[in-house]
Amino acid sequence: MGRRGSPGPHGEGADADTDGEAEAGQAAAGAGAGAGAGAEEAEAWPPGAGPGPPLWRLPEELLLLICSYLDSQALGRLGQVSRRLQRFTSRDLLWRPIARACLNSGFTRHGTDLVTSIPVKERVKVSQNWRRGRCRQGTLLKWRRNLMPWMQLEGGCLYLSQAEDIHTYQLCPDGSTLHRRPLAIFSGHEEDVCRFVLSSSHVVSGGGDGKIGLHKINGTFSIKFAAHEQEVNCVDCQGGIIVSGSRDRTAKVWSLSSSQLGQCLHTIQTEDRVWSIAISPLLSGQLMTHLGRDFHRGAGVLDVLYETPSTLLSCGYDTYIRYWDIRTSSQKCVMEWEEPHDSALYCVQSDGNHMLASGSSYYGVVRLWDRRQKGCLHAFSLSSPISSPVYCLRFSTTHLYAAVASALHVLDFKTP
């Protein structure tokens, strides 16, 4: 079975364009000889039985092998030939290799599927909107005074810090709107919340009052304790361990167990304020290494993100996103991408595979990157003409949410 104009087996260079599904006039050519003629009649012929079209006499394993050499455009056209081929070519098994080469399709670099509830073919379609920058912008929330909000996205809920509180909002099924009445409000800090993380059943927050807050997500339990002499700029929590960093030039390790809550297990003195912190998935509980060298004074790292126990991303004031692999070197990054307009980078997120998203310090600029390329793919200005940093961003396979000083914005890539 062949098709005209095929670019060959799919891979990183394969164009995952699914627009060909609408080109019914070219479907017979894309499907190959024998598949178009009598396609509807083929519905009555089970595979391997009777004198139906030769295509259906092939074993299913051989059909799958043949289709595995088609790219997404050819698969889409082949699915237009008949209902049976439409069902056959919609199998996740055929689309999974294509999706792994796409941006933000829900697959990690090692092939783990993180979004099993959505058919892989549908995710490949949406992925093309991410690659081409096709989206619809909207504003979910606005507030009256400028803040430095932080955000987490989990299980259809969006957690957003607003001044001293953390609000939980339920996203609507379309992902582009939310219920404005919060599901829950976590309070307790006397000054603005700087950062917070979600850890199993708890929200762990650090505030400008120098305290760490611990709130049960599905309950009323809430406690806070003095952690640092100045504001807690960052926190992280994994496996019963809390780490915090502060303007007072210290990073501290705390236990989450009720018997030791509020007791500092370890203090790390640093040479400057601590802006960002992250716990290794290895959970060693110790300071393993220092990343980088020869950084300019004041070129602070504003966000750090582990992808695996040995690889992580960082960004900050020196305008670079850096990818580190501590198995090779802790002094020199493996790859780096520079913000083209010399803006500080406040936050970075990854799909765990090929796509990165960053938030810049001016005009609410969100940038999308393909880590296989050096340059930026697309940029979206969310706060123009008023300049504001993107303090935090999070994304799913269909939507990106970005928090600036006075609003929460959404980019809808599913229905642009």
C-alpha positions as CSV (number, residue, x, y, z in Angstrom):
1,M,0.0,0.0,0.0
2,G,1.4,3.4,-0.9
3,R,0.6,7.1,-1.1
4,R,1.8,10.0,-3.2
5,G,4.0,12.6,-1.7
6,S,4.8,10.6,1.5
7,P,7.7,12.1,3.5
8,G,8.5,8.6,4.7
9,P,8.3,7.1,8.2
10,H,7.4,9.5,10.9
11,G,10.0,10.8,13.4
12,E,11.2,14.1,14.7
13,G,11.0,15.5,11.2
14,A,7.6,14.2,10.4
15,D,4.9,16.9,10.0
16,A,2.0,15.8,12.2
17,D,-0.5,17.8,10.2
18,T,-3.9,16.3,10.4
19,D,-5.6,18.8,8.1
20,G,-5.7,16.1,5.4
21,E,-8.6,14.4,7.1
22,A,-10.9,17.0,5.4
23,E,-9.5,16.3,2.0
24,A,-11.9,13.5,1.1
25,G,-11.3,14.0,-2.6
26,Q,-7.7,12.8,-2.2
27,A,-8.6,9.9,0.2
28,A,-8.5,7.2,-2.4
29,A,-5.1,8.2,-3.6
30,G,-3.8,8.3,0.0
31,A,-5.3,4.9,0.8
32,G,-3.7,3.0,-2.0
33,A,-5.0,0.7,-4.7
34,G,-8.1,-1.4,-3.8
35,A,-8.9,0.5,-0.6
36,G,-11.1,3.2,-2.2
37,A,-13.1,1.2,-4.7
38,G,-16.0,-0.6,-3.1
39,A,-15.1,0.9,0.3
40,E,-18.6,0.9,1.7
41,E,-19.1,-2.7,0.5
42,A,-16.0,-3.6,2.5
43,E,-18.0,-3.0,5.6
44,A,-19.8,-6.2,5.0
45,W,-16.7,-8.3,4.7
46,P,-14.9,-9.3,7.9
47,P,-11.1,-9.5,7.6
48,G,-9.9,-12.7,6.0
49,A,-13.4,-13.9,4.8
50,G,-14.9,-13.9,1.4
51,P,-13.9,-12.1,-1.8
52,G,-13.9,-8.6,-0.4
53,P,-11.2,-6.0,-1.1
54,P,-7.7,-7.4,-0.9
55,L,-6.8,-5.0,1.9
56,W,-9.1,-6.7,4.3
57,R,-7.6,-10.1,3.6
58,L,-4.3,-9.1,5.2
59,P,-3.7,-10.1,8.8
60,E,-4.3,-7.3,11.3
61,E,-0.7,-7.3,12.4
62,L,0.4,-6.7,8.8
63,L,-2.0,-3.8,8.4
64,L,-0.7,-2.2,11.6
65,L,2.9,-2.6,10.3
66,I,2.0,-1.0,7.0
67,C,0.2,1.9,8.7
68,S,3.1,2.5,11.1
69,Y,5.0,3.8,8.1
70,L,2.5,6.6,7.4
71,D,2.6,10.0,8.9
72,S,-0.4,11.7,10.5
73,Q,-1.6,13.3,7.2
74,A,-1.6,9.9,5.4
75,L,-3.4,8.3,8.4
76,G,-6.0,11.0,8.4
77,R,-6.6,10.6,4.6
78,L,-6.7,6.8,4.9
79,G,-9.4,7.1,7.6
80,Q,-11.6,9.0,5.1
81,V,-12.0,6.0,2.8
82,S,-14.5,4.0,4.9
83,R,-15.9,3.6,8.4
84,R,-13.9,0.5,9.0
85,L,-10.6,2.3,8.1
86,Q,-11.6,5.3,10.1
87,R,-12.0,3.1,13.2
88,F,-8.8,1.2,12.4
89,T,-6.6,4.3,11.8
90,S,-7.9,5.9,15.0
91,R,-6.2,3.4,17.2
92,D,-3.9,4.8,19.9
93,L,-1.3,2.2,18.9
94,L,-0.8,3.9,15.5
95,W,-0.8,7.5,16.8
96,R,1.5,7.0,19.8
97,P,4.8,7.1,17.9
98,I,3.7,10.3,16.1
99,A,2.5,11.9,19.4
100,R,5.9,11.2,21.0
101,A,7.5,13.4,18.4
102,C,5.0,16.2,18.9
103,L,4.9,19.2,21.3
104,N,2.9,18.8,24.5
105,S,1.0,15.6,23.5
106,G,1.0,14.2,27.0
107,F,4.0,11.8,26.6
108,T,7.2,12.1,28.5
109,R,10.6,11.6,26.9
110,H,10.6,8.0,28.0
111,G,7.2,7.3,26.5
112,T,5.0,7.4,29.6
113,D,1.4,8.5,28.7
114,L,0.3,11.2,31.2
115,V,-3.2,11.8,29.7
116,T,-4.7,8.5,29.0
117,S,-8.3,9.9,29.2
118,I,-7.9,11.7,25.8
119,P,-7.4,9.7,22.5
120,V,-3.9,10.1,21.2
121,K,-5.2,11.2,17.8
122,E,-7.0,14.1,19.3
123,R,-3.9,15.2,21.2
124,V,-1.9,15.1,18.0
125,K,-4.4,17.5,16.4
126,V,-4.1,19.9,19.3
127,S,-0.4,19.6,19.3
128,Q,-0.2,21.3,15.9
129,N,-1.9,24.4,17.3
130,W,0.9,24.6,19.9
131,R,3.5,24.3,17.2
132,R,1.9,26.9,15.0
133,G,1.0,29.3,17.8
134,R,-2.8,29.0,17.1
135,C,-4.7,29.9,20.2
136,R,-7.5,32.0,21.6
137,Q,-6.6,34.4,24.4
138,G,-8.9,35.1,27.3
139,T,-8.9,36.6,30.9
140,L,-10.2,34.4,33.7
141,L,-9.8,36.7,36.7
142,K,-8.9,40.3,37.4
143,W,-8.0,42.0,40.7
144,R,-7.8,45.6,41.7
145,R,-4.2,45.9,43.1
146,N,-1.0,44.6,41.7
147,L,0.2,41.3,43.2
148,M,2.9,38.7,42.7
149,P,0.7,35.6,42.3
150,W,1.8,32.0,42.3
151,M,-0.2,29.1,40.8
152,Q,-0.6,25.3,40.7
153,L,-2.8,23.2,38.4
154,E,-4.0,19.8,39.5
155,G,-7.0,17.6,38.9
156,G,-9.2,20.1,37.1
157,C,-8.6,22.7,39.9
158,L,-6.5,25.8,39.7
159,Y,-4.8,27.0,42.9
160,L,-3.9,30.7,42.9
161,S,-2.3,32.9,45.6
162,Q,-3.9,36.3,46.0
163,A,-2.2,38.4,48.6
164,E,-2.3,36.6,52.0
165,D,-4.6,33.8,50.8
166,I,-4.6,30.9,48.4
167,H,-7.8,30.3,46.4
168,T,-8.9,27.1,44.8
169,Y,-11.0,27.4,41.6
170,Q,-12.8,24.7,39.7
171,L,-12.1,24.8,36.0
172,C,-15.1,24.3,33.7
173,P,-15.0,21.3,31.3
174,D,-14.0,23.4,28.4
175,G,-10.8,24.5,30.3
176,S,-11.3,28.1,29.1
177,T,-13.4,29.3,32.0
178,L,-13.7,28.7,35.7
179,H,-16.2,29.0,38.5
180,R,-15.5,32.4,40.0
181,R,-16.7,31.3,43.5
182,P,-13.7,29.5,45.1
183,L,-14.0,25.9,46.2
184,A,-11.7,26.7,49.2
185,I,-9.6,29.5,50.6
186,F,-6.5,28.8,52.6
187,S,-5.5,31.6,55.0
188,G,-3.1,32.2,57.8
189,H,-0.3,34.4,56.6
190,E,0.0,37.9,57.8
191,E,1.7,39.1,54.6
192,D,1.5,38.0,50.9
193,V,2.1,34.4,50.0
194,C,5.4,34.2,48.0
195,R,5.3,30.5,46.9
196,F,3.3,27.4,47.6
197,V,3.3,23.7,46.5
198,L,0.8,20.9,46.5
199,S,1.9,17.7,48.3
200,S,-0.5,14.8,48.4
201,S,-3.2,16.0,50.7
202,H,-1.6,19.3,51.8
203,V,-0.9,22.8,50.6
204,V,2.5,24.0,51.8
205,S,3.1,27.8,51.6
206,G,5.8,30.3,52.3
207,G,5.0,33.9,53.1
208,G,6.4,37.4,53.4
209,D,5.9,37.1,57.2
210,G,8.8,34.5,57.4
211,K,6.4,31.7,58.2
212,I,5.5,28.3,56.5
213,G,1.9,27.4,56.3
214,L,0.5,23.8,56.2
215,H,-3.1,23.4,55.1
216,K,-5.1,20.2,54.5
217,I,-6.7,20.3,51.1
218,N,-9.9,18.4,52.0
219,G,-10.3,19.5,55.6
220,T,-10.1,22.4,58.0
221,F,-6.6,21.6,59.5
222,S,-4.2,24.5,59.1
223,I,-1.0,25.4,60.9
224,K,1.8,27.8,60.5
225,F,5.2,28.1,62.2
226,A,8.1,30.6,62.1
227,A,10.7,29.5,59.7
228,H,13.0,32.3,58.7
229,E,14.0,35.8,59.9
230,Q,12.8,37.3,56.6
231,E,10.3,36.4,53.9
232,V,10.1,32.8,52.7
233,N,10.7,33.2,49.0
234,C,10.3,29.6,48.0
235,V,9.2,26.2,49.3
236,D,9.1,22.6,48.1
237,C,7.7,19.4,49.6
238,Q,8.2,15.7,48.8
239,G,8.0,12.5,50.8
240,G,7.5,14.0,54.2
241,I,10.2,16.6,53.8
242,I,9.8,20.4,53.4
243,V,12.5,22.7,52.2
244,S,12.4,26.5,52.2
245,G,14.6,29.4,51.0
246,S,14.6,32.9,52.3
247,R,15.9,36.4,51.9
248,D,17.9,35.8,55.0
249,R,20.4,33.8,52.9
250,T,19.5,30.4,54.3
251,A,17.8,27.3,53.0
252,K,16.3,25.0,55.6
253,V,15.0,21.4,55.8
254,W,11.9,20.5,57.8
255,S,10.0,17.4,58.6
256,L,6.3,17.0,57.7
257,S,5.6,14.5,60.5
258,S,3.3,15.7,63.2
259,S,5.9,14.9,66.0
260,Q,8.6,17.1,64.4
261,L,6.5,19.7,62.6
262,G,8.2,23.1,63.0
263,Q,11.5,21.7,63.9
264,C,14.4,22.5,61.6
265,L,16.4,19.4,60.6
266,H,19.1,21.1,58.7
267,T,20.2,24.7,57.8
268,I,22.3,25.6,54.7
269,Q,24.0,29.0,54.7
270,T,24.3,30.7,51.3
271,E,26.1,33.8,50.0
272,D,22.9,35.5,48.8
273,R,19.1,35.4,49.1
274,V,17.5,32.2,48.0
275,W,14.9,32.8,45.3
276,S,14.0,29.2,44.2
277,I,14.4,25.7,45.6
278,A,13.5,22.2,44.6
279,I,13.8,18.7,46.1
280,S,15.4,16.0,44.1
281,P,13.1,13.0,43.4
282,L,15.9,10.9,44.9
283,L,15.0,12.4,48.3
284,S,18.5,12.2,49.7
285,G,17.7,15.0,52.1
286,Q,21.2,16.5,51.6
287,L,22.7,19.2,49.6
288,M,24.2,17.3,46.7
289,T,26.0,19.9,44.6
290,H,26.1,23.5,43.4
291,L,25.0,24.2,39.8
292,G,27.0,26.4,37.5
293,R,29.9,28.8,38.1
294,D,31.0,32.3,37.1
295,F,27.5,33.7,37.4
296,H,27.3,37.5,37.6
297,R,26.4,38.8,41.0
298,G,22.7,39.4,41.1
299,A,21.9,36.9,38.3
300,G,19.6,35.0,40.6
301,V,17.8,31.8,39.6
302,L,14.0,32.6,39.9
303,D,12.6,29.1,39.1
304,V,14.0,25.6,39.1
305,L,12.2,22.4,38.0
306,Y,13.2,18.8,38.2
307,E,12.3,16.7,35.2
308,T,14.0,13.5,36.4
309,P,16.2,12.7,39.4
310,S,19.2,13.7,37.4
311,T,17.9,16.4,35.0
312,L,16.4,19.8,35.8
313,L,15.6,23.2,34.3
314,S,16.4,26.7,35.6
315,C,15.8,30.3,34.6
316,G,16.3,33.7,36.1
317,Y,17.6,37.2,35.8
318,D,20.4,36.5,33.3
319,T,17.7,35.8,30.6
320,Y,18.6,32.1,30.0
321,I,16.7,28.9,30.3
322,R,19.2,26.2,31.2
323,Y,19.0,22.4,31.1
324,W,21.2,20.6,33.5
325,D,22.2,16.9,33.7
326,I,24.1,16.4,36.9
327,R,25.3,13.0,35.7
328,T,27.6,14.7,33.2
329,S,28.5,18.0,35.0
330,S,27.1,20.2,37.7
331,Q,29.2,23.1,36.6
332,K,28.1,23.4,32.9
333,C,24.6,23.0,31.6
334,V,23.8,20.7,28.7
335,M,21.7,23.1,26.7
336,E,20.6,26.7,27.1
337,W,18.0,29.0,25.4
338,E,18.3,32.8,25.6
339,E,15.3,35.2,25.9
340,P,15.6,37.2,22.7
341,H,14.6,40.6,24.2
342,D,17.0,40.5,27.1
343,S,14.3,40.1,29.7
344,A,14.5,38.3,33.0
345,L,12.7,35.0,33.1
346,Y,10.4,34.5,36.1
347,C,9.2,31.0,35.5
348,V,9.6,27.9,33.3
349,Q,7.5,24.8,32.7
350,S,8.1,21.6,30.7
351,D,5.9,19.0,29.1
352,G,8.5,16.4,30.1
353,N,9.4,15.9,26.4
354,H,10.0,18.5,23.8
355,M,8.1,21.7,24.8
356,L,9.1,24.4,27.2
357,A,7.1,27.5,28.2
358,S,8.6,30.6,29.9
359,G,7.3,33.8,31.5
360,S,9.2,37.0,30.9
361,S,9.6,40.2,33.0
362,Y,8.1,42.7,30.5
363,Y,4.6,43.0,29.0
364,G,3.4,39.6,30.2
365,V,5.3,37.8,27.5
366,V,4.9,34.0,27.4
367,R,7.2,32.1,25.1
368,L,6.9,28.6,23.7
369,W,10.1,26.7,22.9
370,D,11.0,23.4,21.1
371,R,14.0,22.2,22.9
372,R,15.2,20.6,19.7
373,Q,15.7,24.1,18.3
374,K,17.7,27.1,19.6
375,G,15.2,29.9,18.9
376,C,11.8,30.7,20.3
377,L,8.8,29.2,18.5
378,H,6.1,31.7,19.5
379,A,5.6,34.7,21.9
380,F,2.3,36.0,23.3
381,S,2.0,39.3,25.1
382,L,-0.7,39.2,27.8
383,S,-0.4,42.5,29.6
384,S,0.3,45.0,26.8
385,P,0.2,48.1,26.9
386,I,0.8,47.8,30.7
387,S,4.0,46.1,31.5
388,S,4.0,43.2,34.0
389,P,6.1,40.1,34.6
390,V,4.5,36.7,34.1
391,Y,5.0,35.5,37.7
392,C,3.8,32.0,37.1
393,L,2.4,29.8,34.3
394,R,1.1,26.3,34.1
395,F,-0.3,24.3,31.2
396,S,-2.2,21.2,30.2
397,T,-2.3,19.5,26.8
398,T,-5.0,22.0,25.7
399,H,-4.6,25.2,27.7
400,L,-1.9,27.5,29.2
401,Y,-2.6,29.6,32.2
402,A,-0.5,32.6,33.1
403,A,-0.6,35.0,36.1
404,V,0.5,38.6,35.8
405,A,0.3,41.4,38.3
406,S,-3.4,42.1,37.9
407,A,-5.0,39.2,36.1
408,L,-5.1,35.5,35.3
409,H,-5.0,34.8,31.5
410,V,-5.7,31.7,29.5
411,L,-4.5,30.6,26.1
412,D,-6.9,28.0,24.5
413,F,-5.1,25.8,22.0
414,K,-8.0,23.3,21.7
415,T,-10.4,25.7,20.1
416,P,-8.4,28.6,18.7
